[in-house]
């Protein structure tokens, strides 16, 4: 209908305040206390030293060699230890790979497949949320309009409860449960991206840790130019041993991973968030919406930002591609079999020679606390035969294995 008179409107600046719920405070506090109790219990009831680093495992097997995995398996890589019902591994010829193996080989195809599937699912879900977020505002949905509209984020938070429920969250136009249950449902939905982000960090950390641990394995006793390559990196160093990293990974990898995770968690908190909208009239009185809606001047709903979701897509895709490129470009030095975080490979290389065993058991010399080298170990048996296998020995220089020679 045409207006017969002039219409006037007055815009009021909204007043924002921090919304806090004691129930969620207590839940968060109790969860933190439960985690602290679990960690304290692990420390108090710990019976033996944990094997946190590759150096811890090498140290443990050098002091107490494995009886199940003998030195005959010294030429096998981690793929030979997957079958728990495998027959005894007999000595085989050593083969030096012509091209140095790349970092991705330490992770394994199964882990790579699951991790890639996870990241593709996350990226596709974020793209879907971004497109739905723009479409629900009744605007054009072509790519050019997407880039223009996503910066108008202030209009994403102007939807009333009905529109937000139907368009964004599909919770229905009317609350079907009480106010407290509804708030709990909305808070759970708003924090679901945080849970997914934490799982994504675990995938990041798993892949990078496997590749870096393999690099650590190849450096131990390899005769690398680094002066520290002959000494183990352990949790509780002794003698010339080195201490572990504060962040469990080298800082060049740990700090970027933490920065990416912090940025993703912040974007996730901005992308979908819970808020409470209080309604007041122009005279400063609380607006009542009626008993049928069970909302007395207050609306609880979720807000979302297409801009935050867009940058979440970019950050997730770029960070994952960076890890993939790192795995493809970087190479391991030649020499040892691929370990793949398999303790069987480590145990097979930790059978000392008779000379080193006498030094350790009779003279009390701590072999693992000093310089180590990996290579060919030879000794003459009681039958006069020359025995040779691959493993660690004391000292900084060891003979490198010959391609095609049988060791074990």
Secondary structure as the mmCIF struct_conf table of DSSP 4:
data_model
#
loop_
_struct_conf.conf_type_id
_struct_conf.id
_struct_conf.beg_label_comp_id
_struct_conf.beg_label_asym_id
_struct_conf.beg_label_seq_id
_struct_conf.end_label_comp_id
_struct_conf.end_label_asym_id
_struct_conf.end_label_seq_id
BEND BEND1 UNK A 4 UNK A 5
HELX_RH_AL_P HELX_RH_AL_P1 UNK A 22 UNK A 44
BEND BEND2 UNK A 45 UNK A 45
BEND BEND3 UNK A 48 UNK A 48
BEND BEND4 UNK A 53 UNK A 53
HELX_RH_AL_P HELX_RH_AL_P2 UNK A 54 UNK A 63
BEND BEND5 UNK A 64 UNK A 64
BEND BEND6 UNK A 67 UNK A 69
HELX_RH_3T_P HELX_RH_3T_P1 UNK A 71 UNK A 73
TURN_TY1_P TURN_TY1_P1 UNK A 74 UNK A 75
HELX_RH_3T_P HELX_RH_3T_P2 UNK A 78 UNK A 81
TURN_TY1_P TURN_TY1_P2 UNK A 84 UNK A 85
HELX_LH_PP_P HELX_LH_PP_P1 UNK A 86 UNK A 91
STRN STRN1 UNK A 92 UNK A 93
BEND BEND7 UNK A 98 UNK A 99
HELX_LH_PP_P HELX_LH_PP_P2 UNK A 100 UNK A 101
STRN STRN2 UNK A 102 UNK A 102
HELX_RH_3T_P HELX_RH_3T_P3 UNK A 103 UNK A 106
TURN_TY1_P TURN_TY1_P3 UNK A 107 UNK A 107
HELX_RH_AL_P HELX_RH_AL_P3 UNK A 109 UNK A 135
TURN_TY1_P TURN_TY1_P4 UNK A 136 UNK A 138
BEND BEND8 UNK A 142 UNK A 142
HELX_RH_AL_P HELX_RH_AL_P4 UNK A 143 UNK A 149
TURN_TY1_P TURN_TY1_P5 UNK A 150 UNK A 151
HELX_RH_3T_P HELX_RH_3T_P4 UNK A 153 UNK A 157
HELX_RH_AL_P HELX_RH_AL_P5 UNK A 161 UNK A 163
HELX_RH_PI_P HELX_RH_PI_P1 UNK A 164 UNK A 169
BEND BEND9 UNK A 173 UNK A 174
BEND BEND10 UNK A 177 UNK A 177
HELX_RH_AL_P HELX_RH_AL_P6 UNK A 179 UNK A 219
TURN_TY1_P TURN_TY1_P6 UNK A 220 UNK A 221
BEND BEND11 UNK A 222 UNK A 222
BEND BEND12 UNK A 225 UNK A 226
TURN_TY1_P TURN_TY1_P7 UNK A 227 UNK A 230
BEND BEND13 UNK A 231 UNK A 231
STRN STRN3 UNK A 233 UNK A 234
BEND BEND14 UNK A 235 UNK A 236
TURN_TY1_P TURN_TY1_P8 UNK A 239 UNK A 240
HELX_LH_PP_P HELX_LH_PP_P3 UNK A 241 UNK A 241
STRN STRN4 UNK A 242 UNK A 243
HELX_LH_PP_P HELX_LH_PP_P4 UNK A 244 UNK A 245
TURN_TY1_P TURN_TY1_P9 UNK A 246 UNK A 247
BEND BEND15 UNK A 248 UNK A 249
HELX_RH_AL_P HELX_RH_AL_P7 UNK A 251 UNK A 271
STRN STRN5 UNK A 272 UNK A 278
STRN STRN6 UNK A 280 UNK A 280
TURN_TY1_P TURN_TY1_P10 UNK A 282 UNK A 283
BEND BEND16 UNK A 284 UNK A 284
HELX_LH_PP_P HELX_LH_PP_P5 UNK A 285 UNK A 285
STRN STRN7 UNK A 286 UNK A 286
HELX_LH_PP_P HELX_LH_PP_P6 UNK A 287 UNK A 287
HELX_RH_3T_P HELX_RH_3T_P5 UNK A 291 UNK A 293
TURN_TY1_P TURN_TY1_P11 UNK A 294 UNK A 294
BEND BEND17 UNK A 296 UNK A 297
STRN STRN8 UNK A 298 UNK A 304
HELX_RH_AL_P HELX_RH_AL_P8 UNK A 306 UNK A 329
STRN STRN9 UNK A 331 UNK A 331
HELX_LH_PP_P HELX_LH_PP_P7 UNK A 332 UNK A 333
BEND BEND18 UNK A 334 UNK A 336
HELX_LH_PP_P HELX_LH_PP_P8 UNK A 337 UNK A 338
TURN_TY1_P TURN_TY1_P12 UNK A 340 UNK A 341
HELX_RH_AL_P HELX_RH_AL_P9 UNK A 343 UNK A 348
TURN_TY1_P TURN_TY1_P13 UNK A 349 UNK A 349
HELX_RH_AL_P HELX_RH_AL_P10 UNK A 354 UNK A 361
TURN_TY1_P TURN_TY1_P14 UNK A 362 UNK A 362
BEND BEND19 UNK A 363 UNK A 363
HELX_RH_3T_P HELX_RH_3T_P6 UNK A 367 UNK A 369
BEND BEND20 UNK A 370 UNK A 370
STRN STRN10 UNK A 372 UNK A 380
TURN_TY1_P TURN_TY1_P15 UNK A 382 UNK A 383
BEND BEND21 UNK A 384 UNK A 384
HELX_LH_PP_P HELX_LH_PP_P9 UNK A 385 UNK A 385
STRN STRN11 UNK A 386 UNK A 394
BEND BEND22 UNK A 395 UNK A 396
STRN STRN12 UNK A 399 UNK A 399
HELX_LH_PP_P HELX_LH_PP_P10 UNK A 400 UNK A 402
TURN_TY1_P TURN_TY1_P16 UNK A 403 UNK A 404
STRN STRN13 UNK A 406 UNK A 407
#
